[in-house]
Amino acid sequence: MKKNIVSLLLALTLSVPTAVYASSDDVSDSQQEETSQEGEAAGENAQSLSSNFLVVYFTYGENADLPEDVDASASASIQTVDDEVTGNTGAVARMISEAAKADLFSIRTVQKYPDNYDDTLDQAQDEQSQDTRPELETELESLDAYQTIFLGFPNWWGDMPMAVYSFLDDYDLSGKTLIPFVTSGGSGFSSTISEIESAEPEADVLEGLSLSSSEASDAEEVVEDWLDGLGYLQ
Ligand SMILES: Cc1cc2nc3c(=O)[nH]c(=O)nc-3n(C[C@H](O)[C@H](O)[C@H](O)COP(=O)(O)O)c2cc1C
């Protein structure tokens, strides 16, 4: 159950994995749609959702103040999947969503990160040292329909981006099966698994998947093998 519900956006289909978030580009459209659908959608979510699995992820490419015509090939952390700009973790999130028939939820912050790497490093370090909880732009009405949640993030300074802590603060994942995945320059999970366990002590945290940033965009087979081993390949 979410502790502080402010808004609702659920794009619903019956047969395909669904992105259950408002993108940073279309928030105003989504909010208008939300207003018109609010009465209708409230209370109907469980039967309307397309999957029992949810992939929640944070990725730099969906949280940075990038120019419209960003050159994805110019940065190791920017990926384009199906014409959408994302990042390494976002690319892996889509692979999991596809292979496990899971819905997608992108953690997006209100304040965007700089479009250059060094400034992002500095901002992330400041946020960590101040134990910041960045305000989130995207929200879920309820996680009730989801028993299994994949949680993906890049390793930032040996930890999760602070926006992932915002998400874990906002939502109670007690009783859920949580499956972490990380992309990194080589550090892997660092201490993030114990951080997740501390933040969600009543969740069952399974063994996760760690991928390097260089293999993330081409990891379909690894992802499928991993999901198969867990029994989640659809
Ligand atoms: C602020 C910041 C801090 C990072 N710190 C680490 C680190 O401590 N160890 C590591 O292996 N990689 C680190 N990286 C590299 C990212 O983990 C890696 O590029 C990741 O795949 C990025 O995922 P994304 O494109 O989904 O954001 C850092 C990247 C950024 C932007």
The ligand as an SDF file (V2000), in Angstrom:
LIG
                    3D

 31 33  0  0  0  0  0  0  0  0999 V2000
   26.6300    9.3630  -10.4270 C   0  0  0  0  0  0  0  0  0  0  0  0
   27.2410    8.0800  -10.9080 C   0  0  0  0  0  0  0  0  0  0  0  0
   27.9700    7.2980  -10.0390 C   0  0  0  0  0  0  0  0  0  0  0  0
   28.4760    6.0640  -10.4750 C   0  0  0  0  0  0  0  0  0  0  0  0
   29.1610    5.2940   -9.5730 N   0  0  0  0  0  0  0  0  0  0  0  0
   29.5710    4.0660   -9.9620 C   0  0  0  0  0  0  0  0  0  0  0  0
   30.2510    3.2080   -9.0280 C   0  0  0  0  0  0  0  0  0  0  0  0
   30.4700    3.5520   -7.8630 O   0  0  0  0  0  0  0  0  0  0  0  0
   30.6440    1.9860   -9.4680 N   0  0  0  0  0  0  0  0  0  0  0  0
   30.4170    1.5670  -10.7490 C   0  0  0  0  0  0  0  0  0  0  0  0
   30.7840    0.4390  -11.0880 O   0  0  0  0  0  0  0  0  0  0  0  0
   29.7910    2.3550  -11.6490 N   0  0  0  0  0  0  0  0  0  0  0  0
   29.3640    3.5870  -11.2880 C   0  0  0  0  0  0  0  0  0  0  0  0
   28.7150    4.3920  -12.2100 N   0  0  0  0  0  0  0  0  0  0  0  0
   28.4620    3.8790  -13.5570 C   0  0  0  0  0  0  0  0  0  0  0  0
   27.0120    3.3890  -13.6880 C   0  0  0  0  0  0  0  0  0  0  0  0
   26.6740    2.4940  -12.6590 O   0  0  0  0  0  0  0  0  0  0  0  0
   26.8010    2.6660  -15.0210 C   0  0  0  0  0  0  0  0  0  0  0  0
   27.2010    3.4620  -16.0850 O   0  0  0  0  0  0  0  0  0  0  0  0
   25.3420    2.2620  -15.1780 C   0  0  0  0  0  0  0  0  0  0  0  0
   25.2290    1.2620  -16.1850 O   0  0  0  0  0  0  0  0  0  0  0  0
   24.4560    3.4310  -15.5670 C   0  0  0  0  0  0  0  0  0  0  0  0
   23.1440    2.9730  -15.6910 O   0  0  0  0  0  0  0  0  0  0  0  0
   21.9910    3.8820  -16.2990 P   0  0  0  0  0  0  0  0  0  0  0  0
   22.3820    4.1900  -17.7120 O   0  0  0  0  0  0  0  0  0  0  0  0
   20.7870    3.0210  -16.2220 O   0  0  0  0  0  0  0  0  0  0  0  0
   21.8680    5.0870  -15.4450 O   0  0  0  0  0  0  0  0  0  0  0  0
   28.2640    5.6320  -11.7960 C   0  0  0  0  0  0  0  0  0  0  0  0
   27.5510    6.4590  -12.6790 C   0  0  0  0  0  0  0  0  0  0  0  0
   27.0590    7.6720  -12.2510 C   0  0  0  0  0  0  0  0  0  0  0  0
   26.2950    8.5440  -13.2070 C   0  0  0  0  0  0  0  0  0  0  0  0
  1  2  1  0
  2  3  1  0
  2 30  2  0
  3  4  2  0
  4  5  1  0
  4 28  1  0
  5  6  2  0
  6  7  1  0
  6 13  1  0
  7  8  2  0
  7  9  1  0
  9 10  1  0
 10 11  2  0
 10 12  1  0
 12 13  2  0
 13 14  1  0
 14 15  1  0
 14 28  1  0
 15 16  1  0
 16 17  1  0
 16 18  1  0
 18 19  1  0
 18 20  1  0
 20 21  1  0
 20 22  1  0
 22 23  1  0
 23 24  1  0
 24 25  2  0
 24 26  1  0
 24 27  1  0
 28 29  2  0
 29 30  1  0
 30 31  1  0
M  END
$$$$
